[in-house]
Every structure is written in C-alpha cells, then in structure tokens.
Amino acid sequence: MSTREIVLAGGKRTPFGDFGKSLKDIPLSSLATHAAKACIEAAGLSPEKIDHAVWGNVLPVDPDGYYVGRVAALNIGMPDSSCALGVNRACGSGTQAILTAAQQIMTDQSTIAIAGGGENFSRGAYAQTGMRWGVTRGRQSLEDTVEWAYSDPFGHGLMGATAENLAEDFQYRREDMDAWGLMSQQRAGAAIESGFLAKQIAPIEVPEGRKGTRLMETDEFPRPDITTEKLAKLPAVFRKGGQVTPGNSSGVTDGAAWVVVGDRSALEAEGVAPRARLVDWAIVGVSPRIMGCGPVPAIKALWEKRGLKASDIDYYEINEAFAVVNLHAEKELGVPRDVTNLYGGGISIGHPPGATGVRMTLVAMQHLEDTGSKYAVISMCMGAGQGMAVLIERI
C-alpha cells in the first residue's frame, strides 16, 4: 500500500430542493452532472485527468439510476478509460464515496478521483412487487420506495421511531429538540444571508410554469422565520404521544454534491490547490433500535485512534438526522454547540442521504478556511445502526 497524502479540492453542490418541488422534474443523473461539472471547474481540474468517479446513493431513481456515477463522469468529459462505482452506506453514503475514493488512491488503483452523491426522492417510484410473475385477482396495492429508504430493516419502523427510542432511553425533552430545530433554521438563514452557503452551491435552471425556467440559487427547505410557538404546535408523527416532529427532524430533500479526492502531488502537478487533508476516519456499528447514537462511539473511536480529545477539534459537522442525535452527541461527547453545525444542518437545509456527507464536508472545509482553524470532524448516524466520523485538516 502506498503512503500517498490524500487531499480534497474543489467541491460544489446543487441547491437542495424540497420534496416534490423545484427539482422533481430533473433526473438525478442531470443533477449529478451539473454538480460534478461545477466541482471540477471550482478546482481548476481538467476532466481528462480524473480516473475514477465514486457515487453515493440510497434510492436509485430513473432508468439510468444504477449508473449515475458513470453517467455523470462521461457527461463532464472524463475519458471512456476512466472508472466509476456506486456505494450505499445509508445516511453516510456521500461520506463513504469520499472514503472509497481515498482507498482507491491509497491502494494505487487511482490517482485523482471525484467523489459525490445525491438523491431525488421526489422521483422515487411506487412498486408493485407481485406483478412480475402475475397476480390472481382483486385489488393490488402499491408500495412507496421512498418509505423503503426510510424504514428500519429490523422491524423498528421508520427511522423517526428509532429517534423516539433514543429520546425515551436517554430522557431527552421535546422542548430541547425543538430548540435545536429552531437554532438550525436560524443558522441556515444567517448562512444564506451572509453568502456562506452560496459559495458551495452551483445554481441550476429549473422548470417554471408551463414552458419557462428560472435559476435556482439557494436551498428551498430552510424556514428561518419559524418560531418556538409554531414548532411546539407540530404533531409527533412517528409515535402517538411522541416527541419527534417535522420541526426537529431532517427534511426530505433532493440534490447532488461532489468533491475532488486526490493524491496531493498529482493534483498539485495539475495546478490544483488542495483545500484539506483527509487525515483518518472511524466507522462503528450500534443497535439499529437507537441508530441515532452512532456519532458518539464513532467520534470517540476517531479521537482514540488519533490521540485526540474534544477540544483538539476546532469544528464539528454532526448530521441533524433528528435533533435528538445532536443532543445526544452534545451530552455524551461534551462537544459544545458553538463549534457544531454553525451554518444549519439536515433539519434546516435538508438531508438527501447520498449528498449530505459531501455537503457537510464542503461546509467544514469552508469553515476551516474562513477561520484559519486546523481540524474538523464530519460525523453522522446511519440507518440500520452505524456511525461514522471523518477527520480533515486544513491545508
């Protein structure tokens, strides 16, 4: 195995669209192509120099849905001789794409790659699983593949039900979850207003009206004007008498994101300036029943692996799958919220699982650059019971 220095460069994403809204008529491969083109342009990298594309996705949609990484790669001008593959690690799929690209380079299977991911849940199909071999008589029901993506495979219900379990087991209060949701919305609003998020976004033309188009430049899920009172009125949706609501859960959104992953010397030889070094990562398994606890043991494992403690890390991006995930990380890790998710998160910006990890990485890199800080950790829980944490260092 080589001792190459793995670095990140460039990076762009589409704006994230609300479920059933602005991006619903755009194939996922088109979103992926748009973001990939913007990603390498931001890096100043020629597509002919890229040998791998790694794509993270949870729910394939559209006829080319199983080949999106390859489709986007060739669409942006990567050579036919380049390679592509897809990965699925639930909510960590985009992050896994980065790690898989890095592993390709570390094992001398690649030199310069792009890693990304995305979803277009709005285009998720309804399925009738009995039709292929015929049905006898009577009404036949359709199943929602989007619900499949959000369902625990071990019988614990939708992912929100596992968040209810975490809240119940560790006695987290609805008021505190709503407070985190409010904070996330306000931070996203401020990040939009300041232009912080705009630096990561590649605006895209979307259909408007019967024949027109418009330029979509910002995420459409944030609700920065939401109030504590409005959040308190939202009903629990995963359990009768529960605490997890749409206001303290991540949004179902569509979008795509990419970043360049490469050997530092190879990128610099092409005139590409690295933004961050990929230092290390940790992936752990946890009980699927409380999958939202995943970031805690993952971050602890990463700290131990590198001989670090909470205060050694300048900034944390911990995915807001549900507010209770972040409350749990805050309590168990001692990571203060004034160094966590300063620009919004899954609750406010939305959470397309294939894209989220890359989006968080772009946020973390930009924060390190803007503040001159050294280390950031990107972490998330994952459906079916896993946790992941990645350490990057500003260059």
C-alpha positions as CSV (number, residue, x, y, z in Angstrom):
1,M,0.0,0.0,0.0
2,S,1.3,3.5,-0.9
3,T,1.8,6.3,1.6
4,R,0.2,8.9,-0.6
5,E,-1.2,12.1,1.0
6,I,-4.9,12.1,0.3
7,V,-6.4,15.6,-0.1
8,L,-9.7,17.3,-1.0
9,A,-10.1,20.0,-3.6
10,G,-12.8,22.0,-5.4
11,G,-16.3,20.9,-4.4
12,K,-19.8,22.1,-5.4
13,R,-23.4,21.0,-4.9
14,T,-26.7,21.8,-6.3
15,P,-29.2,23.8,-4.2
16,F,-31.3,21.3,-2.3
17,G,-34.9,21.1,-3.4
18,D,-37.9,20.4,-1.1
19,F,-39.7,17.2,-1.6
20,G,-42.0,17.4,-4.7
21,K,-40.9,20.9,-5.6
22,S,-38.3,22.6,-7.8
23,L,-36.1,19.6,-8.6
24,K,-38.8,17.0,-9.0
25,D,-38.7,17.1,-12.8
26,I,-34.9,16.9,-13.2
27,P,-33.4,13.4,-13.4
28,L,-30.9,12.6,-10.7
29,S,-28.1,12.0,-13.3
30,S,-28.7,15.5,-14.5
31,L,-28.3,16.9,-11.0
32,A,-25.1,14.8,-10.6
33,T,-23.7,16.0,-13.9
34,H,-24.4,19.6,-13.0
35,A,-22.7,19.4,-9.6
36,A,-19.8,17.4,-10.9
37,K,-19.0,19.9,-13.7
38,A,-19.1,22.7,-11.2
39,C,-16.9,20.8,-8.8
40,I,-14.0,20.3,-11.1
41,E,-14.3,23.8,-12.5
42,A,-14.0,25.1,-8.9
43,A,-10.9,23.0,-8.6
44,G,-9.5,24.1,-11.9
45,L,-9.1,20.4,-12.9
46,S,-9.5,19.0,-16.4
47,P,-11.8,16.1,-16.6
48,E,-9.3,14.1,-18.7
49,K,-7.1,13.9,-15.6
50,I,-9.7,12.2,-13.5
51,D,-9.5,8.4,-13.4
52,H,-12.3,7.5,-11.0
53,A,-15.8,8.7,-10.0
54,V,-17.4,7.3,-6.8
55,W,-21.1,8.0,-6.3
56,G,-23.1,7.5,-3.1
57,N,-26.8,6.9,-3.3
58,V,-29.6,5.3,-1.3
59,L,-32.6,5.3,-3.6
60,P,-31.9,4.7,-7.3
61,V,-34.4,6.5,-9.5
62,D,-35.0,6.9,-13.3
63,P,-33.9,4.4,-15.9
64,D,-30.2,5.3,-15.5
65,G,-30.4,5.3,-11.7
66,Y,-28.0,2.4,-11.2
67,Y,-25.3,4.1,-13.3
68,V,-25.4,7.7,-12.2
69,G,-21.7,7.9,-11.3
70,R,-20.6,6.7,-14.7
71,V,-23.2,8.8,-16.5
72,A,-22.0,12.0,-14.7
73,A,-18.4,11.1,-15.3
74,L,-18.7,10.7,-19.0
75,N,-21.1,13.7,-19.2
76,I,-18.4,16.0,-17.8
77,G,-15.7,14.8,-20.2
78,M,-13.9,12.1,-18.2
79,P,-12.4,9.6,-20.6
80,D,-14.0,6.3,-21.5
81,S,-11.0,4.6,-19.9
82,S,-11.9,6.1,-16.5
83,C,-13.8,4.0,-14.0
84,A,-16.9,4.6,-11.8
85,L,-18.6,2.8,-9.0
86,G,-21.5,3.3,-6.6
87,V,-21.7,2.9,-2.8
88,N,-24.5,2.8,-0.3
89,R,-23.9,3.3,3.4
90,A,-27.3,4.8,4.2
91,C,-27.0,8.3,5.5
92,G,-23.2,8.1,5.2
93,S,-23.2,7.3,1.5
94,G,-21.7,10.6,0.4
95,T,-19.0,10.3,3.1
96,Q,-18.4,6.7,2.1
97,A,-17.9,7.9,-1.5
98,I,-15.1,10.1,-0.3
99,L,-13.5,7.3,1.7
100,T,-13.8,4.8,-1.1
101,A,-12.2,7.2,-3.5
102,A,-9.4,7.7,-0.9
103,Q,-9.0,3.9,-0.5
104,Q,-8.7,3.5,-4.3
105,I,-5.8,6.0,-4.2
106,M,-4.2,4.5,-1.2
107,T,-4.1,1.1,-2.9
108,D,-2.7,2.5,-6.2
109,Q,-5.9,1.9,-8.1
110,S,-6.5,5.6,-8.7
111,T,-4.6,8.9,-8.6
112,I,-7.3,11.6,-9.0
113,A,-11.0,10.9,-8.4
114,I,-14.2,12.8,-7.8
115,A,-16.5,11.6,-5.0
116,G,-20.1,12.6,-4.6
117,G,-23.6,11.5,-4.1
118,G,-27.2,12.5,-4.3
119,E,-30.9,11.7,-4.2
120,N,-34.0,12.7,-6.0
121,F,-36.6,11.3,-3.6
122,S,-39.2,13.3,-5.5
123,R,-38.8,10.9,-8.3
124,G,-38.9,7.8,-6.1
125,A,-41.2,5.1,-7.7
126,Y,-44.2,3.2,-6.4
127,A,-43.7,-0.5,-6.7
128,Q,-46.0,-3.5,-7.1
129,T,-43.8,-6.4,-6.3
130,G,-46.2,-9.1,-7.3
131,M,-46.8,-8.0,-10.9
132,R,-43.7,-9.6,-12.4
133,W,-44.9,-13.1,-12.0
134,G,-48.6,-12.3,-12.2
135,V,-51.4,-11.8,-9.7
136,T,-54.7,-13.7,-9.5
137,R,-57.5,-11.3,-8.7
138,G,-58.5,-8.4,-6.6
139,R,-57.0,-5.1,-5.9
140,Q,-53.2,-4.8,-5.8
141,S,-51.5,-2.3,-3.6
142,L,-48.5,-0.2,-4.4
143,E,-45.5,0.3,-2.1
144,D,-43.6,3.6,-1.8
145,T,-39.9,3.1,-2.4
146,V,-39.2,6.3,-0.6
147,E,-40.8,4.7,2.5
148,W,-38.5,1.7,1.9
149,A,-35.5,4.1,2.1
150,Y,-36.6,5.4,5.5
151,S,-37.6,2.1,7.1
152,D,-35.6,0.2,9.6
153,P,-35.0,-3.3,8.2
154,F,-35.2,-5.0,11.6
155,G,-38.8,-4.1,12.3
156,H,-38.3,-0.9,14.3
157,G,-40.5,1.1,12.0
158,L,-39.5,4.3,10.2
159,M,-36.2,5.9,11.2
160,G,-38.1,8.5,13.2
161,A,-39.3,5.7,15.5
162,T,-35.7,4.9,16.3
163,A,-35.2,8.6,17.2
164,E,-38.2,8.3,19.6
165,N,-36.4,5.3,21.2
166,L,-33.2,7.3,21.7
167,A,-35.1,10.2,23.2
168,E,-37.0,7.8,25.6
169,D,-34.0,5.8,26.6
170,F,-31.9,8.9,27.5
171,Q,-34.7,11.2,28.6
172,Y,-34.4,14.0,26.1
173,R,-37.2,16.5,26.1
174,R,-39.3,17.8,23.2
175,E,-38.6,21.4,24.2
176,D,-34.8,20.8,23.8
177,M,-35.3,19.1,20.4
178,D,-37.4,21.9,19.2
179,A,-34.8,24.4,20.5
180,W,-32.2,22.7,18.4
181,G,-34.5,22.7,15.4
182,L,-35.1,26.5,15.8
183,M,-31.3,27.1,16.1
184,S,-30.7,25.1,13.0
185,Q,-33.2,27.1,11.0
186,Q,-31.8,30.4,12.3
187,R,-28.2,29.4,11.5
188,A,-29.2,28.3,8.0
189,G,-30.9,31.6,7.4
190,A,-27.9,33.5,8.6
191,A,-25.6,31.4,6.4
192,I,-27.8,32.2,3.4
193,E,-27.9,35.9,4.2
194,S,-24.1,36.1,4.6
195,G,-23.4,34.2,1.4
196,F,-21.6,31.4,3.2
197,L,-23.8,28.7,1.6
198,A,-23.8,30.3,-1.8
199,K,-20.1,29.6,-2.1
200,Q,-20.8,25.9,-2.2
201,I,-23.8,26.0,-4.5
202,A,-23.8,25.7,-8.3
203,P,-27.1,27.4,-9.3
204,I,-29.2,25.4,-11.7
205,E,-32.0,26.1,-14.2
206,V,-35.3,24.5,-13.1
207,P,-38.7,24.4,-14.8
208,E,-41.0,27.2,-14.0
209,G,-44.6,27.4,-15.2
210,R,-45.8,25.6,-18.3
211,K,-42.8,26.4,-20.5
212,G,-40.4,28.6,-18.6
213,T,-37.4,28.2,-16.4
214,R,-35.8,30.0,-13.5
215,L,-32.4,30.0,-11.9
216,M,-32.5,28.2,-8.6
217,E,-29.7,29.6,-6.4
218,T,-30.5,28.7,-2.9
219,D,-31.8,25.8,-0.8
220,E,-35.6,25.9,-0.6
221,F,-36.2,23.9,2.6
222,P,-34.9,26.4,5.2
223,R,-37.6,28.1,7.3
224,P,-35.5,30.7,9.2
225,D,-38.7,32.6,10.3
226,I,-40.1,29.6,12.2
227,T,-40.8,30.3,15.9
228,T,-40.8,28.3,19.1
229,E,-44.5,28.6,19.2
230,K,-45.0,27.2,15.7
231,L,-42.6,24.4,16.4
232,A,-44.5,23.5,19.6
233,K,-47.7,23.1,17.7
234,L,-46.3,20.5,15.3
235,P,-47.6,16.9,16.0
236,A,-45.4,13.9,16.7
237,V,-45.5,11.8,13.5
238,F,-43.7,8.6,14.4
239,R,-45.3,7.6,17.6
240,K,-48.6,8.6,19.4
241,G,-47.7,10.9,22.2
242,G,-44.1,11.0,21.0
243,Q,-41.6,13.9,20.7
244,V,-40.2,13.7,17.2
245,T,-41.9,16.1,14.8
246,P,-41.2,17.5,11.4
247,G,-39.7,20.5,13.2
248,N,-37.0,18.6,14.9
249,S,-36.3,16.1,12.1
250,S,-34.3,16.4,8.9
251,G,-36.1,17.4,5.7
252,V,-36.7,15.1,2.8
253,T,-34.9,16.9,0.0
254,D,-33.3,16.4,-3.4
255,G,-29.8,17.3,-4.6
256,A,-26.3,16.3,-5.5
257,A,-22.8,17.2,-4.4
258,W,-19.2,16.3,-5.4
259,V,-15.6,17.0,-4.2
260,V,-12.3,16.2,-5.8
261,V,-10.3,13.5,-3.9
262,G,-6.7,13.0,-5.0
263,D,-3.0,12.3,-4.3
264,R,-1.6,15.7,-3.3
265,S,1.4,15.6,-5.6
266,A,-0.7,14.6,-8.6
267,L,-3.2,17.4,-8.0
268,E,-0.5,20.0,-7.5
269,A,1.2,18.8,-10.7
270,E,-2.1,19.8,-12.4
271,G,-2.1,23.2,-10.8
272,V,-4.9,22.2,-8.4
273,A,-4.7,23.7,-4.9
274,P,-5.7,21.2,-2.2
275,R,-8.1,22.6,0.4
276,A,-7.9,19.9,3.1
277,R,-6.1,16.7,4.0
278,L,-8.1,13.6,4.7
279,V,-6.5,12.5,8.0
280,D,-8.4,9.5,9.2
281,W,-11.8,8.0,9.9
282,A,-13.7,5.6,12.1
283,I,-16.9,3.6,11.4
284,V,-18.8,1.7,14.1
285,G,-21.9,-0.5,14.5
286,V,-24.6,0.3,17.0
287,S,-28.0,-1.0,17.9
288,P,-30.4,-0.4,15.0
289,R,-33.1,0.3,17.6
290,I,-31.3,3.6,18.6
291,M,-29.3,4.2,15.4
292,G,-29.1,7.9,16.2
293,C,-26.5,7.3,18.9
294,G,-24.0,6.4,16.1
295,P,-21.9,9.6,16.1
296,V,-21.0,9.2,19.7
297,P,-19.0,5.9,19.5
298,A,-17.7,6.8,16.1
299,I,-16.2,10.1,17.2
300,K,-14.8,8.5,20.4
301,A,-13.2,5.9,18.2
302,L,-11.7,8.5,16.0
303,W,-10.4,10.5,19.0
304,E,-8.8,7.4,20.5
305,K,-7.3,6.4,17.2
306,R,-5.6,9.7,16.7
307,G,-4.8,10.5,20.4
308,L,-7.2,13.5,20.4
309,K,-9.9,14.9,22.7
310,A,-13.0,17.0,22.1
311,S,-11.2,20.4,22.5
312,D,-8.5,19.4,19.9
313,I,-11.1,19.7,17.2
314,D,-11.9,23.2,16.0
315,Y,-15.2,22.4,14.3
316,Y,-17.8,19.6,14.1
317,E,-20.4,18.8,11.5
318,I,-22.8,16.2,13.0
319,N,-25.7,15.4,10.8
320,E,-29.0,16.5,12.0
321,A,-31.0,13.4,11.1
322,F,-33.0,14.3,14.1
323,A,-32.3,16.9,16.8
324,V,-32.1,14.1,19.4
325,V,-29.0,12.9,17.6
326,N,-27.2,16.2,18.2
327,L,-28.5,16.5,21.8
328,H,-27.1,13.0,22.5
329,A,-23.7,13.9,20.9
330,E,-23.5,17.1,22.8
331,K,-24.2,15.4,26.1
332,E,-22.1,12.3,25.7
333,L,-19.1,13.9,24.0
334,G,-19.0,17.3,25.6
335,V,-18.9,19.0,22.2
336,P,-20.4,22.5,22.6
337,R,-22.9,23.7,20.1
338,D,-20.9,26.9,19.4
339,V,-18.5,24.8,17.4
340,T,-21.1,22.5,15.8
341,N,-23.3,22.9,12.8
342,L,-22.9,26.7,12.7
343,Y,-24.4,27.0,9.2
344,G,-27.5,24.9,9.6
345,G,-27.9,21.2,9.0
346,G,-30.2,18.4,8.0
347,I,-33.2,19.9,9.9
348,S,-32.9,23.2,8.0
349,I,-31.1,22.5,4.8
350,G,-32.4,19.0,4.3
351,H,-31.0,15.6,4.2
352,P,-30.6,13.7,0.8
353,P,-28.5,10.9,2.2
354,G,-26.3,10.4,-0.8
355,A,-25.3,14.1,-0.8
356,T,-25.3,15.0,2.9
357,G,-21.9,13.8,3.8
358,V,-20.3,15.7,0.9
359,R,-22.3,18.8,1.7
360,M,-21.1,18.6,5.3
361,T,-17.5,18.2,4.1
362,L,-17.8,21.3,1.9
363,V,-19.1,23.3,4.9
364,A,-16.3,22.0,7.1
365,M,-13.6,22.9,4.6
366,Q,-15.0,26.4,4.1
367,H,-15.3,27.0,7.8
368,L,-11.6,26.0,8.3
369,E,-10.6,28.3,5.5
370,D,-12.7,31.2,6.7
371,T,-11.5,30.9,10.3
372,G,-7.9,29.7,9.8
373,S,-8.7,26.7,12.0
374,K,-6.9,23.3,11.8
375,Y,-9.2,20.3,12.4
376,A,-12.8,19.5,11.6
377,V,-14.8,16.3,12.2
378,I,-17.7,15.2,10.0
379,S,-20.0,12.6,11.6
380,M,-23.4,11.0,11.1
381,C,-25.6,8.2,12.3
382,M,-26.8,5.7,9.7
383,G,-29.9,3.7,9.2
384,A,-29.7,0.0,10.4
385,G,-27.3,1.0,13.1
386,Q,-23.9,2.5,12.2
387,G,-21.9,5.6,13.0
388,M,-19.2,7.3,11.0
389,A,-16.7,10.1,11.8
390,V,-14.1,11.6,9.5
391,L,-11.2,13.9,10.4
392,I,-9.9,16.6,8.0
393,E,-7.2,19.1,8.3
394,R,-6.9,22.5,6.6
395,I,-4.0,22.9,4.2
